[in-house]
Amino acid sequence: MSTDPHLWLRHKARVSPYEVAFWIAALIVPYVLLPKYLALASQIAIMATFCISLDLILGYAGIISLGHAAFFGIGAYAAGILSARGWGEPLSGLLFAAVVAGLAGWIIGFMIVRVQHLALLMITLGLSFLAVEVANTFDGLTGGADGLLGIDTWKLFGIWKFSIWGHTSYAYALGVSFLIFLLCRRLVHSPFGLTLEAIRENPQRTTAIGVANRRHLQWVFTLSSSIAGIAGAMLAQTTKTVSLESLGFQNSAEIAVMLILGGTGRLYGAIVGTIIFMVARDQLSGMNPKYWYFWIGILLMMVVLFMPRGILGAMQRLAAKMSRS
């Protein structure tokens, strides 16, 4: 293969037939084979978008966050409040949520890019707790512990109504998730994406050769925050409610588990991990609502012990061994 980095990037960015088949199946299978699970499928698409946003900063830039749900919740409340105040058009609500969450990410980013390791964990964790308390304090705007009610999402393009059956919700969530995926795929297979990986692997060396580490990290953190806000807005628009849990630490922890299950540094790892976690949660909570987290914990430990690069990473290694044999 050529050593030209631009040719290498173009090679990495090629769309494989497996990817095309995956997205076609994602569109067709829920409607044809699993119509009763469209509401769950729409939540999977939304959380996959959220997980991709975390993968951008953790898997590619090396920014560890335990409070990424703060931006998810900010986006949810932004779109929800906009709708509750009389403007329920979904696409402009997504844009508004992306701007608000991105602005919050840009401001927080000034602090995030200046710390590492334990300090970074503590700051992001504190951000999550702070966001919950702020939302709870301004209960006249957010609904506080009772949640934000009165959300009225208008018909998509003035034609398709959002219903409890999830037909419109799934198409909407999958379409937005697909566009976000394409954007992130283009980003990570660009010189900017390569720079982020170089910063993650050796920040001292990139600084020595003149790379503006903090500026690159702040930009990707802002983009990640906007995408998380879009995911939160989709959840608010499709479920027509927002609660404090959307901002909380548990939401951040769950999305991190999804990413670890699928494999960090692989956008499809975020999607695979989300599917496995959400389906497992749905099935396990149905069998035992009280102890289903126990089995999720067992699954996570097994993956970390035997598949340290996640399920997708293990599948890629297995495929490489089979191709060599």
HELIX and SHEET records of a PDB file:
HELIX    1   1 PRO A    5  LYS A   12  1                                   8    
HELIX    2   2 PRO A   17  VAL A   32  1                                  16    
HELIX    3   3 PRO A   35  TYR A   37  5                                   3    
HELIX    4   4 LEU A   38  ASP A   55  1                                  18    
HELIX    5   5 LEU A   56  TYR A   60  3                                   5    
HELIX    6   6 ALA A   69  ALA A   84  1                                  16    
HELIX    7   7 PRO A   90  ILE A  112  1                                  23    
HELIX    8   8 HIS A  117  THR A  137  1                                  21    
HELIX    9   9 ASP A  139  THR A  142  1                                   4    
HELIX   10  10 GLY A  144  ASP A  146  5                                   3    
HELIX   11  11 HIS A  167  VAL A  188  1                                  22    
HELIX   12  12 PRO A  191  GLU A  201  1                                  11    
HELIX   13  13 PRO A  203  ALA A  208  1                                   6    
HELIX   14  14 ASN A  213  THR A  239  1                                  27    
HELIX   15  15 LEU A  244  SER A  246  5                                   3    
HELIX   16  16 PHE A  249  GLY A  262  1                                  14    
HELIX   17  17 LEU A  267  MET A  287  1                                  21    
HELIX   18  18 TRP A  292  PHE A  306  1                                  15    
HELIX   19  19 GLY A  310  ARG A  324  1                                  15    
END                                                                             
